[in-house]
Amino acid sequence: MKVLGIAGSPRKEGNTEILMRTALASAERFGAEVELLRAVDKNVKPCNGCLTCLKTGECVIKDDDMQEIYQKLQAADGIILGSPVYYFSVTAQMKVLIDRMFALYRDQTLANKIGGAIAVASRTGCICTLDFFNRFFAYHNMLVAGMGASGYASKKGDIMKDTRALRESEELGERLIFLIKSIKDSK
């Protein structure tokens, strides 16, 4: 079982990444091989809207890190997407990645994988951000491991004070593995 976590924060080792690492550690405890990918570390160009991927199943943009990310997404049984809340939605870094994942829609590459969401806000917007992620999962015919995990923090590291967010992240990792195992056992 492989679980890929993608942290969409421009802040390395910030609150979103802390919750992501918590969820991934939980998944690992339950037997998963886990990997954390930071969007900020990747060079991903925005979608150019050409729609070639609807005809070919492949993105025409080849000179960035998205080809490597496509391989990681294809190999994963579970995918956790996390982002701090920027104007009631995801960061620009996460949005660029998600837009480029449209190339995986035609061949239903993500279908039946398990999706989990994480959002961190200073005050408001977690529900909007979790909803954005969960609609993405639904559009790709993925199975969703609950509403997701959310927390509230402003300064780097403050999420460690939000025990509910930490608990929800642990539970998210556990639920992801439970669903992956359930699907594999049913085959």
PyRosetta script that sets phi, psi and omega in degrees:
from pyrosetta import init, pose_from_sequence

init()
pose = pose_from_sequence("MKVLGIAGSPRKEGNTEILMRTALASAERFGAEVELLRAVDKNVKPCNGCLTCLKTGECVIKDDDMQEIYQKLQAADGIILGSPVYYFSVTAQMKVLIDRMFALYRDQTLANKIGGAIAVASRTGCICTLDFFNRFFAYHNMLVAGMGASGYASKKGDIMKDTRALRESEELGERLIFLIKSIKDSK")
pose.set_psi(1, 129.1)
pose.set_omega(1, 179.0)
pose.set_phi(2, -118.7)
pose.set_psi(2, 134.6)
pose.set_omega(2, 175.9)
pose.set_phi(3, -124.2)
pose.set_psi(3, 125.0)
pose.set_omega(3, 177.7)
pose.set_phi(4, -105.5)
pose.set_psi(4, 124.8)
pose.set_omega(4, 174.6)
pose.set_phi(5, -107.1)
pose.set_psi(5, 128.7)
pose.set_omega(5, 178.2)
pose.set_phi(6, -116.7)
pose.set_psi(6, 113.4)
pose.set_omega(6, 178.9)
pose.set_phi(7, -93.7)
pose.set_psi(7, 120.6)
pose.set_omega(7, -174.8)
pose.set_phi(8, -94.8)
pose.set_psi(8, 15.7)
pose.set_omega(8, -178.2)
pose.set_phi(9, -84.4)
pose.set_psi(9, 141.6)
pose.set_omega(9, 172.7)
pose.set_phi(10, -75.9)
pose.set_psi(10, -10.4)
pose.set_omega(10, -179.2)
pose.set_phi(11, -96.9)
pose.set_psi(11, 112.0)
pose.set_omega(11, 178.3)
pose.set_phi(12, -68.6)
pose.set_psi(12, 138.7)
pose.set_omega(12, 177.2)
pose.set_phi(13, 58.9)
pose.set_psi(13, 30.9)
pose.set_omega(13, 179.0)
pose.set_phi(14, -90.8)
pose.set_psi(14, -164.1)
pose.set_omega(14, -173.4)
pose.set_phi(15, -63.9)
pose.set_psi(15, -40.8)
pose.set_omega(15, 178.2)
pose.set_phi(16, -63.9)
pose.set_psi(16, -44.0)
pose.set_omega(16, 179.8)
pose.set_phi(17, -65.1)
pose.set_psi(17, -34.8)
pose.set_omega(17, 177.2)
pose.set_phi(18, -62.0)
pose.set_psi(18, -46.9)
pose.set_omega(18, 178.3)
pose.set_phi(19, -65.9)
pose.set_psi(19, -37.7)
pose.set_omega(19, 178.6)
pose.set_phi(20, -63.4)
pose.set_psi(20, -45.9)
pose.set_omega(20, 178.9)
pose.set_phi(21, -62.7)
pose.set_psi(21, -34.8)
pose.set_omega(21, 177.6)
pose.set_phi(22, -64.8)
pose.set_psi(22, -46.0)
pose.set_omega(22, 178.9)
pose.set_phi(23, -64.0)
pose.set_psi(23, -43.1)
pose.set_omega(23, -179.4)
pose.set_phi(24, -66.7)
pose.set_psi(24, -38.4)
pose.set_omega(24, 177.6)
pose.set_phi(25, -63.1)
pose.set_psi(25, -38.1)
pose.set_omega(25, 177.1)
pose.set_phi(26, -65.0)
pose.set_psi(26, -45.4)
pose.set_omega(26, 178.2)
pose.set_phi(27, -61.1)
pose.set_psi(27, -39.2)
pose.set_omega(27, 179.8)
pose.set_phi(28, -65.5)
pose.set_psi(28, -39.6)
pose.set_omega(28, 177.1)
pose.set_phi(29, -59.8)
pose.set_psi(29, -29.0)
pose.set_omega(29, -179.1)
pose.set_phi(30, -96.0)
pose.set_psi(30, 15.6)
pose.set_omega(30, 170.1)
pose.set_phi(31, 106.4)
pose.set_psi(31, 3.5)
pose.set_omega(31, -177.2)
pose.set_phi(32, -87.3)
pose.set_psi(32, 150.1)
pose.set_omega(32, 166.2)
pose.set_phi(33, -89.2)
pose.set_psi(33, 123.5)
pose.set_omega(33, -173.1)
pose.set_phi(34, -118.0)
pose.set_psi(34, 154.2)
pose.set_omega(34, 175.7)
pose.set_phi(35, -144.4)
pose.set_psi(35, 136.4)
pose.set_omega(35, 175.0)
pose.set_phi(36, -105.2)
pose.set_psi(36, 129.1)
pose.set_omega(36, 175.8)
pose.set_phi(37, -117.7)
pose.set_psi(37, 126.4)
pose.set_omega(37, 176.0)
pose.set_phi(38, -96.9)
pose.set_psi(38, 122.0)
pose.set_omega(38, 179.1)
pose.set_phi(39, -58.7)
pose.set_psi(39, -35.3)
pose.set_omega(39, -177.6)
pose.set_phi(40, -64.8)
pose.set_psi(40, -23.6)
pose.set_omega(40, 180.0)
pose.set_phi(41, -85.5)
pose.set_psi(41, -6.1)
pose.set_omega(41, -174.5)
pose.set_phi(42, -108.7)
pose.set_psi(42, 145.8)
pose.set_omega(42, 174.4)
pose.set_phi(43, -97.3)
pose.set_psi(43, 100.7)
pose.set_omega(43, -179.0)
pose.set_phi(44, -124.4)
pose.set_psi(44, 120.1)
pose.set_omega(44, 179.1)
pose.set_phi(45, -80.0)
pose.set_psi(45, 151.0)
pose.set_omega(45, 178.6)
pose.set_phi(46, -70.1)
pose.set_psi(46, 155.2)
pose.set_omega(46, 174.6)
pose.set_phi(47, -58.0)
pose.set_psi(47, 138.7)
pose.set_omega(47, 179.3)
pose.set_phi(48, -97.5)
pose.set_psi(48, 2.2)
pose.set_omega(48, 174.8)
pose.set_phi(49, 72.3)
pose.set_psi(49, 18.2)
pose.set_omega(49, -176.1)
pose.set_phi(50, -74.0)
pose.set_psi(50, -22.5)
pose.set_omega(50, -179.9)
pose.set_phi(51, 65.3)
pose.set_psi(51, 14.2)
pose.set_omega(51, 176.0)
pose.set_phi(52, -59.6)
pose.set_psi(52, -33.5)
pose.set_omega(52, -178.7)
pose.set_phi(53, -60.8)
pose.set_psi(53, -26.2)
pose.set_omega(53, 177.3)
pose.set_phi(54, -69.6)
pose.set_psi(54, -24.7)
pose.set_omega(54, 178.5)
pose.set_phi(55, -91.4)
pose.set_psi(55, -38.9)
pose.set_omega(55, -171.7)
pose.set_phi(56, -106.6)
pose.set_psi(56, -20.4)
pose.set_omega(56, -174.5)
pose.set_phi(57, 79.5)
pose.set_psi(57, 8.5)
pose.set_omega(57, -179.7)
pose.set_phi(58, -132.8)
pose.set_psi(58, 145.9)
pose.set_omega(58, 176.1)
pose.set_phi(59, -80.0)
pose.set_psi(59, 138.8)
pose.set_omega(59, 179.8)
pose.set_phi(60, -77.3)
pose.set_psi(60, -16.5)
pose.set_omega(60, 179.6)
pose.set_phi(61, -81.7)
pose.set_psi(61, 113.2)
pose.set_omega(61, -175.0)
pose.set_phi(62, -116.0)
pose.set_psi(62, -9.5)
pose.set_omega(62, -172.1)
pose.set_phi(63, -100.2)
pose.set_psi(63, 41.0)
pose.set_omega(63, 174.5)
pose.set_phi(64, -144.9)
pose.set_psi(64, -170.1)
pose.set_omega(64, -174.9)
pose.set_phi(65, -84.5)
pose.set_psi(65, 1.1)
pose.set_omega(65, -174.8)
pose.set_phi(66, -67.6)
pose.set_psi(66, -30.6)
pose.set_omega(66, 179.2)
pose.set_phi(67, -61.0)
pose.set_psi(67, -41.4)
pose.set_omega(67, 176.1)
pose.set_phi(68, -63.7)
pose.set_psi(68, -40.5)
pose.set_omega(68, -179.5)
pose.set_phi(69, -67.5)
pose.set_psi(69, -39.7)
pose.set_omega(69, 175.9)
pose.set_phi(70, -55.8)
pose.set_psi(70, -43.9)
pose.set_omega(70, 180.0)
pose.set_phi(71, -62.3)
pose.set_psi(71, -41.4)
pose.set_omega(71, 179.8)
pose.set_phi(72, -66.1)
pose.set_psi(72, -40.4)
pose.set_omega(72, 177.7)
pose.set_phi(73, -64.0)
pose.set_psi(73, -42.2)
pose.set_omega(73, -179.7)
pose.set_phi(74, -65.1)
pose.set_psi(74, -36.5)
pose.set_omega(74, -177.5)
pose.set_phi(75, -77.8)
pose.set_psi(75, -19.3)
pose.set_omega(75, -175.0)
pose.set_phi(76, -78.6)
pose.set_psi(76, 143.2)
pose.set_omega(76, 170.6)
pose.set_phi(77, -89.3)
pose.set_psi(77, -30.1)
pose.set_omega(77, 179.0)
pose.set_phi(78, -134.2)
pose.set_psi(78, 145.7)
pose.set_omega(78, -178.3)
pose.set_phi(79, -132.5)
pose.set_psi(79, 125.0)
pose.set_omega(79, 174.9)
pose.set_phi(80, -110.1)
pose.set_psi(80, 125.4)
pose.set_omega(80, 176.4)
pose.set_phi(81, -109.0)
pose.set_psi(81, 132.0)
pose.set_omega(81, -179.6)
pose.set_phi(82, -135.0)
pose.set_psi(82, 144.0)
pose.set_omega(82, 179.9)
pose.set_phi(83, -154.4)
pose.set_psi(83, 144.9)
pose.set_omega(83, 165.3)
pose.set_phi(84, -70.6)
pose.set_psi(84, 158.9)
pose.set_omega(84, -179.5)
pose.set_phi(85, -85.1)
pose.set_psi(85, 122.7)
pose.set_omega(85, 174.6)
pose.set_phi(86, -120.7)
pose.set_psi(86, 111.4)
pose.set_omega(86, -179.1)
pose.set_phi(87, 49.1)
pose.set_psi(87, 53.2)
pose.set_omega(87, 175.4)
pose.set_phi(88, 65.2)
pose.set_psi(88, 23.5)
pose.set_omega(88, 178.3)
pose.set_phi(89, -153.8)
pose.set_psi(89, -161.8)
pose.set_omega(89, -178.3)
pose.set_phi(90, -85.5)
pose.set_psi(90, 167.2)
pose.set_omega(90, 177.0)
pose.set_phi(91, -70.4)
pose.set_psi(91, 164.7)
pose.set_omega(91, 176.3)
pose.set_phi(92, -60.9)
pose.set_psi(92, -38.9)
pose.set_omega(92, 179.8)
pose.set_phi(93, -60.9)
pose.set_psi(93, -43.3)
pose.set_omega(93, 179.5)
pose.set_phi(94, -70.6)
pose.set_psi(94, -39.2)
pose.set_omega(94, -178.6)
pose.set_phi(95, -63.4)
pose.set_psi(95, -39.5)
pose.set_omega(95, 177.9)
pose.set_phi(96, -61.8)
pose.set_psi(96, -44.0)
pose.set_omega(96, 178.1)
pose.set_phi(97, -61.2)
pose.set_psi(97, -46.8)
pose.set_omega(97, -178.6)
pose.set_phi(98, -64.3)
pose.set_psi(98, -42.1)
pose.set_omega(98, 177.6)
pose.set_phi(99, -58.9)
pose.set_psi(99, -40.3)
pose.set_omega(99, -179.6)
pose.set_phi(100, -73.2)
pose.set_psi(100, -20.6)
pose.set_omega(100, 176.3)
pose.set_phi(101, -71.6)
pose.set_psi(101, -8.9)
pose.set_omega(101, 175.3)
pose.set_phi(102, -57.7)
pose.set_psi(102, -28.5)
pose.set_omega(102, 179.3)
pose.set_phi(103, -61.9)
pose.set_psi(103, -19.2)
pose.set_omega(103, -180.0)
pose.set_phi(104, -88.4)
pose.set_psi(104, -5.6)
pose.set_omega(104, -174.5)
pose.set_phi(105, -69.8)
pose.set_psi(105, -46.4)
pose.set_omega(105, -173.6)
pose.set_phi(106, -53.2)
pose.set_psi(106, -46.4)
pose.set_omega(106, -177.5)
pose.set_phi(107, -92.6)
pose.set_psi(107, 7.5)
pose.set_omega(107, 178.7)
pose.set_phi(108, 52.7)
pose.set_psi(108, 42.8)
pose.set_omega(108, -177.4)
pose.set_phi(109, -59.5)
pose.set_psi(109, -33.4)
pose.set_omega(109, -176.6)
pose.set_phi(110, -95.1)
pose.set_psi(110, -4.4)
pose.set_omega(110, -177.3)
pose.set_phi(111, -57.3)
pose.set_psi(111, 137.5)
pose.set_omega(111, 177.6)
pose.set_phi(112, 68.9)
pose.set_psi(112, 6.5)
pose.set_omega(112, 168.7)
pose.set_phi(113, -79.8)
pose.set_psi(113, 161.4)
pose.set_omega(113, -179.4)
pose.set_phi(114, -97.6)
pose.set_psi(114, 131.7)
pose.set_omega(114, 180.0)
pose.set_phi(115, -113.6)
pose.set_psi(115, 142.6)
pose.set_omega(115, 175.8)
pose.set_phi(116, -136.0)
pose.set_psi(116, 147.3)
pose.set_omega(116, -174.6)
pose.set_phi(117, -123.8)
pose.set_psi(117, 146.2)
pose.set_omega(117, 176.1)
pose.set_phi(118, -134.3)
pose.set_psi(118, 135.0)
pose.set_omega(118, 176.8)
pose.set_phi(119, -136.5)
pose.set_psi(119, 142.6)
pose.set_omega(119, 176.8)
pose.set_phi(120, -130.6)
pose.set_psi(120, 129.0)
pose.set_omega(120, 179.5)
pose.set_phi(121, -127.9)
pose.set_psi(121, 157.1)
pose.set_omega(121, 173.2)
pose.set_phi(122, -79.9)
pose.set_psi(122, -36.4)
pose.set_omega(122, 179.2)
pose.set_phi(123, -139.6)
pose.set_psi(123, -49.6)
pose.set_omega(123, -174.1)
pose.set_phi(124, -140.4)
pose.set_psi(124, 163.8)
pose.set_omega(124, 171.6)
pose.set_phi(125, 107.8)
pose.set_psi(125, -2.4)
pose.set_omega(125, -179.4)
pose.set_phi(126, -60.7)
pose.set_psi(126, -44.1)
pose.set_omega(126, -177.9)
pose.set_phi(127, -61.5)
pose.set_psi(127, -42.5)
pose.set_omega(127, 179.2)
pose.set_phi(128, -61.6)
pose.set_psi(128, -42.2)
pose.set_omega(128, -178.2)
pose.set_phi(129, -70.2)
pose.set_psi(129, -43.8)
pose.set_omega(129, 176.1)
pose.set_phi(130, -61.5)
pose.set_psi(130, -40.5)
pose.set_omega(130, 178.5)
pose.set_phi(131, -62.2)
pose.set_psi(131, -41.4)
pose.set_omega(131, 177.6)
pose.set_phi(132, -57.4)
pose.set_psi(132, -49.9)
pose.set_omega(132, 179.3)
pose.set_phi(133, -61.8)
pose.set_psi(133, -45.1)
pose.set_omega(133, -176.5)
pose.set_phi(134, -68.0)
pose.set_psi(134, -32.0)
pose.set_omega(134, 173.8)
pose.set_phi(135, -68.1)
pose.set_psi(135, -37.3)
pose.set_omega(135, 174.9)
pose.set_phi(136, -59.2)
pose.set_psi(136, -48.0)
pose.set_omega(136, 179.5)
pose.set_phi(137, -59.5)
pose.set_psi(137, -45.3)
pose.set_omega(137, -179.2)
pose.set_phi(138, -62.9)
pose.set_psi(138, -41.8)
pose.set_omega(138, -179.7)
pose.set_phi(139, -59.6)
pose.set_psi(139, -35.5)
pose.set_omega(139, -179.8)
pose.set_phi(140, -91.1)
pose.set_psi(140, 12.0)
pose.set_omega(140, 178.9)
pose.set_phi(141, 57.1)
pose.set_psi(141, 37.9)
pose.set_omega(141, 174.1)
pose.set_phi(142, -89.5)
pose.set_psi(142, 162.5)
pose.set_omega(142, 175.4)
pose.set_phi(143, -97.4)
pose.set_psi(143, 136.4)
pose.set_omega(143, -172.8)
pose.set_phi(144, -102.0)
pose.set_psi(144, 131.0)
pose.set_omega(144, -179.5)
pose.set_phi(145, -87.8)
pose.set_psi(145, 61.8)
pose.set_omega(145, 179.6)
pose.set_phi(146, 83.8)
pose.set_psi(146, -178.7)
pose.set_omega(146, -177.8)
pose.set_phi(147, -64.6)
pose.set_psi(147, -32.2)
pose.set_omega(147, -179.6)
pose.set_phi(148, 121.8)
pose.set_psi(148, -174.9)
pose.set_omega(148, 179.4)
pose.set_phi(149, -115.6)
pose.set_psi(149, 139.4)
pose.set_omega(149, 178.9)
pose.set_phi(150, -140.4)
pose.set_psi(150, 154.5)
pose.set_omega(150, 179.6)
pose.set_phi(151, -152.5)
pose.set_psi(151, 169.8)
pose.set_omega(151, -176.8)
pose.set_phi(152, -126.2)
pose.set_psi(152, 123.6)
pose.set_omega(152, -179.9)
pose.set_phi(153, -165.2)
pose.set_psi(153, 147.9)
pose.set_omega(153, 177.3)
pose.set_phi(154, -110.7)
pose.set_psi(154, -56.6)
pose.set_omega(154, -177.4)
pose.set_phi(155, -82.6)
pose.set_psi(155, 150.2)
pose.set_omega(155, 179.2)
pose.set_phi(156, -53.9)
pose.set_psi(156, 125.0)
pose.set_omega(156, 178.6)
pose.set_phi(157, 92.6)
pose.set_psi(157, -13.2)
pose.set_omega(157, -178.6)
pose.set_phi(158, -62.4)
pose.set_psi(158, -20.4)
pose.set_omega(158, -178.8)
pose.set_phi(159, -63.6)
pose.set_psi(159, -21.1)
pose.set_omega(159, 179.1)
pose.set_phi(160, -63.9)
pose.set_psi(160, -18.6)
pose.set_omega(160, 177.4)
pose.set_phi(161, -84.3)
pose.set_psi(161, -14.1)
pose.set_omega(161, -177.9)
pose.set_phi(162, -92.5)
pose.set_psi(162, 85.4)
pose.set_omega(162, -175.4)
pose.set_phi(163, -64.2)
pose.set_psi(163, -30.8)
pose.set_omega(163, 177.5)
pose.set_phi(164, -64.3)
pose.set_psi(164, -43.7)
pose.set_omega(164, -179.8)
pose.set_phi(165, -63.9)
pose.set_psi(165, -41.1)
pose.set_omega(165, 178.5)
pose.set_phi(166, -64.0)
pose.set_psi(166, -43.1)
pose.set_omega(166, 178.7)
pose.set_phi(167, -64.4)
pose.set_psi(167, -44.2)
pose.set_omega(167, 179.0)
pose.set_phi(168, -61.2)
pose.set_psi(168, -37.4)
pose.set_omega(168, 179.7)
pose.set_phi(169, -67.2)
pose.set_psi(169, -42.3)
pose.set_omega(169, 175.5)
pose.set_phi(170, -60.5)
pose.set_psi(170, -45.5)
pose.set_omega(170, -179.8)
pose.set_phi(171, -64.4)
pose.set_psi(171, -34.8)
pose.set_omega(171, 178.0)
pose.set_phi(172, -62.2)
pose.set_psi(172, -46.6)
pose.set_omega(172, 178.0)
pose.set_phi(173, -60.6)
pose.set_psi(173, -41.0)
pose.set_omega(173, 179.0)
pose.set_phi(174, -65.8)
pose.set_psi(174, -45.8)
pose.set_omega(174, -179.9)
pose.set_phi(175, -61.8)
pose.set_psi(175, -40.3)
pose.set_omega(175, 179.0)
pose.set_phi(176, -56.5)
pose.set_psi(176, -48.1)
pose.set_omega(176, -178.1)
pose.set_phi(177, -68.1)
pose.set_psi(177, -40.1)
pose.set_omega(177, 177.4)
pose.set_phi(178, -57.2)
pose.set_psi(178, -45.2)
pose.set_omega(178, -179.3)
pose.set_phi(179, -69.2)
pose.set_psi(179, -40.4)
pose.set_omega(179, 177.9)
pose.set_phi(180, -60.7)
pose.set_psi(180, -47.5)
pose.set_omega(180, 179.3)
pose.set_phi(181, -62.2)
pose.set_psi(181, -40.1)
pose.set_omega(181, 179.2)
pose.set_phi(182, -60.5)
pose.set_psi(182, -42.5)
pose.set_omega(182, -179.7)
pose.set_phi(183, -67.8)
pose.set_psi(183, -45.8)
pose.set_omega(183, -179.5)
pose.set_phi(184, -63.5)
pose.set_psi(184, -38.0)
pose.set_omega(184, 179.8)
pose.set_phi(185, -70.1)
pose.set_psi(185, -26.1)
pose.set_omega(185, -177.5)
pose.set_phi(186, -81.3)
pose.set_psi(186, -11.2)
pose.set_omega(186, -178.4)
pose.set_phi(187, -84.2)
pose.dump_pdb("model.pdb")
